[in-house]
Amino acid sequence: MFFFIKYTPFLLKTVFYTTKVVRYKVLVVLYKVIVVLYNAIVVIKVSRVVIEVGKVVIAVSKVVITVSKVVIDKVSKY
C-alpha cells in the first residue's frame, strides 16, 4: 500500500504526460492530413485550369489549321 501511495503522483503525472503527448501526436497527424488534403485540392484546381487552357489551345490550333488550309487553297488557286 505504501508503494502505491508513494508513487501515485508520479504515475498520475506519467499518465497525464503520455496523454498530452498522444494528444499532440494526434493533432500533428490531423494537421498533416489537412495539409495533404489542401494540397490535393490545390492540385485539382490547377489541373482543371490546365485542362481549360488546353481546351482553349486545342480550339485555337483548330482555327489556325482551318485558316492555314483556306490560305493554302487560295494560294494554290493562283
C-alpha positions in Angstrom: 0.0 0.0 0.0 2.8 2.4 0.9 4.4 1.9 -2.6 1.1 2.7 -4.2 0.6 5.9 -2.1 4.2 6.9 -2.6 4.2 6.6 -6.4 0.6 7.6 -7.2 1.6 11.3 -8.0 4.4 10.0 -10.3 2.0 7.6 -12.0 -0.6 10.3 -12.4 2.0 12.7 -13.9 3.2 10.0 -16.2 -0.3 9.2 -17.4 -1.1 12.9 -17.8 2.2 13.4 -19.8 1.6 10.5 -22.1 -2.0 11.6 -22.8 -0.6 15.1 -23.6 2.0 13.5 -25.9 -0.6 11.3 -27.6 -3.0 14.3 -28.0 -0.1 16.3 -29.5 0.8 13.5 -31.9 -2.9 13.2 -32.9 -3.0 16.9 -33.6 0.1 16.7 -35.7 -1.3 13.8 -37.7 -4.6 15.7 -38.2 -2.6 18.8 -39.3 -0.6 16.7 -41.8 -3.8 15.2 -43.2 -5.4 18.6 -43.6 -2.2 19.9 -45.4 -2.3 16.9 -47.7 -6.0 17.4 -48.5 -5.4 21.1 -49.1 -2.6 20.4 -51.4 -4.7 17.8 -53.3 -7.5 20.4 -53.7 -5.0 23.0 -55.0 -3.6 20.4 -57.4 -7.1 19.5 -58.6 -7.9 23.2 -59.2 -4.7 23.8 -61.0 -5.2 20.7 -63.2 -8.7 21.9 -64.0 -7.3 25.3 -65.1 -4.6 23.5 -67.1 -7.4 21.4 -68.8 -9.4 24.5 -69.6 -6.2 26.2 -71.0 -5.5 23.0 -73.0 -9.1 23.1 -74.5 -8.6 26.7 -75.5 -5.2 25.9 -77.1 -6.8 23.0 -79.0 -9.6 25.2 -80.2 -7.1 27.9 -81.3 -4.9 25.4 -83.1 -8.0 24.0 -84.9 -8.9 27.5 -86.0 -5.3 28.1 -87.1 -5.3 24.8 -89.1 -8.5 25.7 -90.9 -7.3 29.2 -91.7 -4.0 27.8 -93.0 -5.9 25.3 -95.1 -8.0 28.1 -96.6 -4.9 30.2 -97.2 -3.2 27.2 -98.9 -6.3 26.6 -101.1 -6.3 30.3 -102.1 -2.6 30.4 -102.8 -2.8 27.1 -104.8 -5.6 28.6 -107.0 -3.4 31.4 -108.1 
